[in-house]
Amino acid sequence: MAAAHAKSAVTFVYVASRYRVEILPTKAMRTQKDNLAELKQLMAFFNGSPAPLDEIEPQHIKQYLRGRGKKAPRIYP
């Protein structure tokens, strides 16, 4: 039962923080720069309601993408 509780305590913010410390430094500098900018946007969206990672559903990703699409600069005409 304790394992189930520990699993539910893992949030997007926790995973993103570990990615930033453990994985990001192994990437090329340009990838690090891009990932940091992407993480900033993701953290702003998912940090507002730090639900367990396993509760993030496709509808939440869709909400994020819709919001990002409205704010992100258009690269192509």
C-alpha positions in Angstrom: 0.0 0.0 0.0 2.9 2.4 0.7 4.2 1.8 -2.8 0.9 2.9 -4.3 1.0 6.1 -2.2 4.6 6.8 -3.3 3.6 6.4 -6.9 0.7 8.8 -6.6 3.0 11.4 -5.1 5.1 11.7 -8.3 4.1 14.9 -10.0 5.0 16.4 -13.4 7.0 19.1 -11.5 9.0 16.4 -9.8 9.7 14.5 -13.0 10.6 17.7 -14.9 13.0 18.7 -12.1 14.7 15.4 -12.2 15.0 15.6 -16.0 16.6 19.1 -15.7 19.2 17.7 -13.2 19.9 14.3 -14.6 19.2 14.3 -18.3 19.4 17.8 -19.6 23.2 18.2 -18.9 23.8 15.2 -21.2 22.3 17.0 -24.2 23.9 19.4 -26.7 23.9 23.0 -25.7 21.3 24.0 -28.2 19.0 21.2 -27.1 19.5 22.3 -23.5 18.5 25.9 -24.4 15.4 24.7 -26.2 14.4 22.2 -23.5 14.7 24.9 -20.8 12.4 27.2 -22.8 10.0 24.3 -23.3 10.1 23.3 -19.6 9.4 26.8 -18.6 6.1 26.7 -20.5 5.2 23.2 -19.3 6.0 24.0 -15.7 3.8 27.2 -15.9 0.9 25.0 -17.1 1.3 21.9 -15.0 2.5 23.5 -11.8 -0.8 25.3 -11.2 -2.4 22.0 -10.2 0.3 19.6 -9.1 -1.7 16.4 -9.6 0.0 13.1 -9.7 1.7 12.4 -13.0 -0.4 9.3 -13.6 -3.5 11.6 -13.5 -2.4 13.7 -16.5 -4.7 12.6 -19.4 -4.9 13.4 -23.1 -7.4 16.2 -22.4 -4.8 18.0 -20.3 -2.2 17.8 -23.0 -4.9 19.1 -25.5 -5.6 22.0 -23.1 -1.9 22.8 -22.9 -1.4 22.7 -26.7 -4.4 24.9 -27.4 -3.2 27.5 -24.9 0.4 27.3 -26.2 -0.9 27.6 -29.8 -2.6 30.9 -28.9 0.6 32.3 -27.3 3.4 30.9 -29.3 4.9 33.0 -32.1 4.1 31.8 -35.6 7.3 30.6 -37.4 5.7 29.9 -40.7 3.3 32.2 -42.5 
